[in-house]
Structures are given as structure tokens and as C-alpha cells.
Amino acid sequence: MADREWAWGIHEAMVENFITSHSQPPEELILDFDATDDRVHGNQEGRFFHGYYDHYCFLPLYVFCGEQLLVSYLRPLKIDGAKHAWAILALLVKKLRQAWPEVEIILRADSGFCRHKMVGWCERKGVGYIVGLAKNKRLNALAADWMEAAKKGFEASGDKQRVFGEFTYAAKSWKCERRVIARIEYMEKGINQRYIVINLEDPDFGDNGQHLYETHYCARADMENRIKEQQPDLFADRTSCHKW
């Protein structure tokens, strides 16, 4: 518990700085969650070899709001990539709503953070979410018509096809159906399916699934640049790894 309180104490100061940087209450805050590798070169506690990254590393968790860093939490590699994310989201939402009770808060993350308990918590607490959803046979079956349309379009034109659709879906672990947007691409290399689960609406664009995907979800790619900017300095001393 001491490590957890200490770790949040550090980040609470970062969140306070974020709050004071606003001269007026924001209408909306999008919290981008992501995990990435942090390479190590010694025998530090908590290091493990990762086959995908092909080196020994930690798995820090980052949270950004726009270009501003709110959380940079060092974790051992041998864990679920979403570990601690729910607790950190709850702490952030509580702190931000204390400062701005009317602010709309949105969780944005890739499929590694799609946990039914986490999105269920968002629904109960009035937090928006737009989160990647790992593809599976059931999702592909639900998107079969759009997949076929993309394939036929490519075969007829020779040009890359991009098709969008949406449906409701419930994984076995979910207690309810949720809205899913499908993005289907077909090109020379074949088909590429992506899915997101979402509880947002965008009245300015008629709640269009393509717009929600391309404008709201794809914008999270900029977080990779923010992570690259932070990594050289944040974890320069990796002699220990705080455990929650």
C-alpha cells in the first residue's frame, strides 16, 4: 500500500499542474491510455525478455491528455498490459471531477485495455469510452457483409477499399450488448479488420461511425509521439520497479 500511495502522490502533483494550466474549465477531456516497452540493459528487478520487442524491458503505463502527461507508471513486463489501468482511471476521474464537476471525460485506448469491468465502470460513472476490440470469429461473422463488399470493390477496381459498419455485440464475459464499429480494408495483401467498442455520440456528424473511428479513435496514434518524447528521461534510473 505504501508504494501505491507514493506512486499516486507523484502523479497527483502532475495532475494538479495539469489542472492549474487551464484558465477555464474544459468541456471535454480525452484520457489516452497506452503501455509500451522500456528497454533495460542490466539485471534490474522486474525485467523480463519480450519476444515481440526482442529485448529485456519493463512495461510502463502512460496516460496523456492531449500533449500533457498525467501518468508515467513503471511496471514489470510480466503482467497484463492493462494492469492498474482501472484503478488509475478511477483516481484520475475523481481528481478531475473535483476540479471540474461538469467536465466530460472520455477513455481512449487500444484493444489491450478492453476489459468488461473497466468499460462497465465507465458506464456506471458517466465516463465515455472509445476502445479497440480484438477481432475474433464472432466479430468477423457479424461484419461478413462489409468484408464481402470490400473484397468485391477491390476486385472490380484494383484500388484499396475501406468500408465501415456497426452492430451491437456482447462477449461472453459482458453483461450487456455494446455498440461496435467495424472498419474493413481490402488491398493487395488481403483483408484487414479493425473493431472498436464505443459509447460516444457525435451529433455534429449525425453519429456517423466512420467519423467516430477516423476522427476520434485514430487520433490516439499521436500518443506514440508523446511517448517517444518522454521515454529518454522518465525512467533513466531503473534500479527498482514499484509494485501495486
N, C-alpha and C positions, 0 to 999 in steps of 0.2 A: 504494500500500500504506500509506503514511503516513496518508492521510486515513481509510482503513478502520480502522487501529489506533486513531487518535484518536477516531473516532466510536464504536467499541466501548468504548473506555476510559471515555467519558462514560456510556454505558449500563450498563457493568459496575458502576459506582457505584450506579446506580439499582436494579439487580438485587440488589446487596449490601444496600441499605436494605430492599428487599422481603423478603429472607431474614431479616434481623435483626428484622423486625417480627413474626415468628412465634415465639411462646413454645414451641410444639411442632411437630414435623414434620407438615405436612398430608398427608392421604391422597391427595388429588387436586388437580391444578391445571389449569384450563382457560385456555389462551392464546388470546385473541381477536385476530386479525389483521384490519386494515382499512386502506384507503387513502382519502383524501379530498382535496378541493381546499383550497388555502391561497392566498387571493387576494392579488395584488400590485398595486401602483399605480405602480411605476417601471419602469426598464429593467434589472432585476436579471438576472444571468447565470442561465440555466436556465429562465426563464419562457417559457411558450407560451400561446396562446389556446386555450381548450377550448370547443367548441361546446355541449356539454351544460350546462356551468356558466355559459356566456355571459360569461366574463371571462378575463383573464390570471391564471395561478396556477402554483403548484408542486403536487406530488402527494406529500405526506408519508405515510410508513408508520407506523402506530401499532400497538403491542401492549399490551394490557391483560390483567391477571389480576384478575378481579373489578373493584373500583374503583381498583386500583393500576396506575399507568402504569409499564411496563417499558421501552418503546422509543418514541421520537418522532423519526423519522429523516427529515430534509428531503431531498427528491429533486426533480429537474426533472420537469416534466409529461410530456415527450415520451419516455415509456418504458412498458414493460409494467407494469401496476399491481401485479403480483406480483414484480417485480424485487427481488432481495436477500432476499426473504422466506425462501427455503430456507436461506440462509446464516445469517440472523438466528435462525431456529428452531433450527438446529443449535447455535449458540452458547448460546442460552437453555437448551436441554435439557442441554447439557454442564454449564453452571454450576449449574443447579437440581439435577441429579442428584449433583453433587459434594457439595452441602449435604444433600440428602435422597435417598439411593440407592434407597429403596423407593417414592418418590412416583409416582403415576400421572399422566402428562402427556397432555393432550388438546389438539389443534389444532382451533380452530373458526374458520370463515371463510366468506365468500360465494363465489359461483362464480368470481369473478375470481382466486381463489387455488387453483383446482382444476387442478393440474399433475401429470401422472402421475409425474414424477420425485420430486416432493415427497411425494405420498402413498405412493409406493413406499419412500422413505426412512423414513417413519413406520412402515411395516410392518416393515422390517428392524430398526429401532431400538426397537421395542416402544412406539411413541407412538400413542395413539388419535387418530382424526380424525373430524370431522363437518363436511363441507364442501359448499357449494352446487354444483350441477351444471347448467350452462346447458342449456336444453331444445333438442332437435333432433328431426328427423323420426323417428329410430330410437327415442328415448325415448318420444315420443308414441305410436308404434305399440305399444310394449310396454305402455303404460298405457291402451290404447284401451278395454278393457272397463270400467275405472273411470271413464273420461271419459264413456262412454255411460251408465253408471249414474247419474252426477251429472246429466247432461242430462235423463234421464227423470224423476229425482226432482224436479228444478226444474219441469219441465213439468207434473207431476202436482200439485205443492203450491204453486208460485209462490214458495216460500221458497228462500233461498240454500242450496246443497248443498255439503258438504265430505266428500270421500271419500279414504281412504288405501289405498295398496297398496305392494307391494315386489317386487323382482325382482333378478336378477343381470344385470350389463351390463359390457361391455368396449368402450371406444372403440378406434379403430384404433391409437392410439399406446400403449395399455395392453398389458402382457404377461400380464394375468390378468383374470378377471371379478371384479367387486366388488359389494357389496350396495348397492342403491339404493332409497330410499324415495320414493314419489311422493305428493304432496299435490295433489288436484284440487279446484278450486272451480268451481261453476257458479252464475251470478247473472244479473241483467237484462242486464248488459253482455257476457255470454258466458262463455267458459271461461278459467280461469287455472290453469296448471300450474306446479308447482314440484317440483324434484328435489334430493335430497341424496345424496351418497355417504358411506358410514359404515362403520367397523369396530368400533363400540361395541356392547356388550350391556348390558342393564339387567335383571338377574334379579329385582329387586323388582317389576317390572311385566311379567314374562313376556316380556321382549324385544319389547315392543309398538312397532310402527313409528310409530303416531300419537303415543304418549307421547314417543318419542325425538325426533320432529320438534317437537312443540309445547313440550315442556319443555326439551330440551337445545339444539336448534338455534335456536328462536325467541328464546331468552334472549339471543342475541348482539345483538339490537336495542338493548339497554340501552347498548351500547358507543357508539352515536351520541350519547347524552347525555354520556358521559365525554369524547368528542372535543370537543364544543361547550364543555365546561368548560375544556379545555386550550388551545384554539387562540388565544385573545386574547394569551397571554403567551409560549407556547413559541417562536414564530418571529417575535418582534417585530422582530428585526434580520435582514433577508433580503438582505443585501448580497452573499452568496455562497451557493452550494449545494454541499455536499460530495458528491463523486462516488466511487462504488465501482468 
